[in-house]
Amino acid sequence: MQSSVSNRYTKTTGSSKQKLTNGLYVVMGLQASNTVRSTLYVDNNGVIRGELPLINYNSMRLIMTGKQSFYMAASAGMLAKVNNLGRVTQTINVASQGYTLHHDYTVDSQGDIWTLATSTSRAKNKYVEDQVIKIDHTTGKVTKVINMQDLLPDLYKQATGLEKHSNESGNHDVIHFNAIQVVNDDQLLVSSRETSTIMKLTNVNSTPKIAYMLANSSVWKGIGNYASLLLKKQGNFLDNAGQHAITYSTTSKLKQKGEYYLTFFD
């Protein structure tokens, strides 16, 4: 194996009586020292059945297309489409179009890809991880760009400091997107780590705008009029902070039109 790991994981029998389904576990973006970073596919017995090497990247997401294939980030500048035999059938180079990938991506009902990104031209001015791009799944071309500085100009006027502690040290990491979900093909739910805020964006294919924000009110106090976008908290619970992995879902139990569940790792 290129990643120089054992071809078997240690299996421990637990107390659950639930039978395992057929399929493979995915071990994402292996980053052990002195190895090639890889995404591994492991069966129920702990045996590694497949390996997809990565190009200097730690892939964090696999997105199924519904056609027995999935997308994965092969590098910071490239998406790869992989079929059910493990064969790469398409590569999409976003680096050549002026972007690098960041953290998360998803597909809409048309099969087009929405991904969090950094503009390489903006990175020259030290602005990072505050873009969303849409990619045509047939041509691989970037067809839409959302720049959060356009949507939150008053925030950018105040947030002028440089990151000191993360991998983005020395950059303006104002938003730091880390999760994205698409809703009805023209709405996005995005998570901003740096502002500890979940945002809903509407009209994303034409003129994007922020419909609401979910955050502690102290974060947005005194910054433009953005506090008016905050949802009103009902109940006594801790506010989200530095959240990741937002997930949109619906169920027949929700009776009102437009209702949905939003879950996330806090």
Secondary structure as the mmCIF struct_conf table of DSSP 4:
data_model
#
loop_
_struct_conf.conf_type_id
_struct_conf.id
_struct_conf.beg_label_comp_id
_struct_conf.beg_label_asym_id
_struct_conf.beg_label_seq_id
_struct_conf.end_label_comp_id
_struct_conf.end_label_asym_id
_struct_conf.end_label_seq_id
TURN_TY1_P TURN_TY1_P1 GLN A 2 SER A 3
BEND BEND1 ASN A 7 ASN A 7
STRN STRN1 ARG A 8 ARG A 8
HELX_LH_PP_P HELX_LH_PP_P1 TYR A 9 LYS A 11
BEND BEND2 SER A 15 SER A 15
HELX_LH_PP_P HELX_LH_PP_P2 GLN A 18 THR A 21
BEND BEND3 ASN A 22 GLY A 23
STRN STRN2 TYR A 25 LEU A 30
TURN_TY1_P TURN_TY1_P2 SER A 33 ASN A 34
BEND BEND4 THR A 35 THR A 35
STRN STRN3 SER A 38 VAL A 42
TURN_TY1_P TURN_TY1_P3 ASN A 44 ASN A 45
BEND BEND5 GLY A 46 GLY A 46
STRN STRN4 VAL A 47 VAL A 47
STRN STRN5 ILE A 48 PRO A 53
STRN STRN6 ILE A 55 ILE A 55
BEND BEND6 ASN A 56 ASN A 56
STRN STRN7 LEU A 62 MET A 64
BEND BEND7 GLY A 66 GLN A 68
STRN STRN8 SER A 69 SER A 75
TURN_TY1_P TURN_TY1_P4 ALA A 76 GLY A 77
STRN STRN9 MET A 78 ASN A 83
TURN_TY1_P TURN_TY1_P5 ASN A 84 LEU A 85
BEND BEND8 GLY A 86 GLY A 86
STRN STRN10 VAL A 88 ASN A 93
BEND BEND9 VAL A 94 VAL A 94
HELX_RH_3T_P HELX_RH_3T_P1 ALA A 95 GLN A 97
TURN_TY1_P TURN_TY1_P6 GLY A 98 GLY A 98
STRN STRN11 TYR A 99 VAL A 107
TURN_TY1_P TURN_TY1_P7 SER A 109 GLN A 110
BEND BEND10 GLY A 111 GLY A 111
STRN STRN12 ILE A 113 SER A 119
HELX_RH_AL_P HELX_RH_AL_P1 THR A 120 ALA A 123
TURN_TY1_P TURN_TY1_P8 LYS A 124 LYS A 126
STRN STRN13 TYR A 127 TYR A 127
BEND BEND11 GLU A 129 GLU A 129
STRN STRN14 GLN A 131 ILE A 135
TURN_TY1_P TURN_TY1_P9 HIS A 137 THR A 139
STRN STRN15 VAL A 142 ASN A 147
HELX_RH_AL_P HELX_RH_AL_P2 MET A 148 LEU A 151
HELX_RH_AL_P HELX_RH_AL_P3 PRO A 153 GLN A 158
BEND BEND12 HIS A 165 SER A 166
TURN_TY1_P TURN_TY1_P10 ASN A 167 GLY A 170
BEND BEND13 ASN A 171 ASN A 171
STRN STRN16 HIS A 172 HIS A 172
BEND BEND14 VAL A 174 ILE A 175
STRN STRN17 PHE A 177 VAL A 183
TURN_TY1_P TURN_TY1_P11 ASN A 184 ASP A 186
STRN STRN18 GLN A 187 SER A 192
TURN_TY1_P TURN_TY1_P12 ARG A 193 SER A 196
STRN STRN19 THR A 197 THR A 202
BEND BEND15 ASN A 203 ASN A 203
TURN_TY1_P TURN_TY1_P13 VAL A 204 ASN A 205
BEND BEND16 SER A 206 THR A 207
STRN STRN20 LYS A 209 LEU A 214
BEND BEND17 ALA A 215 ALA A 215
HELX_RH_AL_P HELX_RH_AL_P4 SER A 217 TRP A 220
TURN_TY1_P TURN_TY1_P14 LYS A 221 GLY A 222
BEND BEND18 ILE A 223 ILE A 223
TURN_TY1_P TURN_TY1_P15 GLY A 224 ASN A 225
HELX_RH_3T_P HELX_RH_3T_P2 TYR A 226 LEU A 229
STRN STRN21 LEU A 230 LEU A 230
HELX_LH_PP_P HELX_LH_PP_P3 LEU A 231 LYS A 233
BEND BEND19 GLY A 235 ASN A 236
HELX_LH_PP_P HELX_LH_PP_P4 LEU A 238 ASN A 240
BEND BEND20 GLY A 242 GLY A 242
STRN STRN22 HIS A 244 SER A 249
TURN_TY1_P TURN_TY1_P16 SER A 252 LYS A 253
BEND BEND21 GLN A 256 GLN A 256
TURN_TY1_P TURN_TY1_P17 LYS A 257 GLY A 258
STRN STRN23 TYR A 261 PHE A 265
#
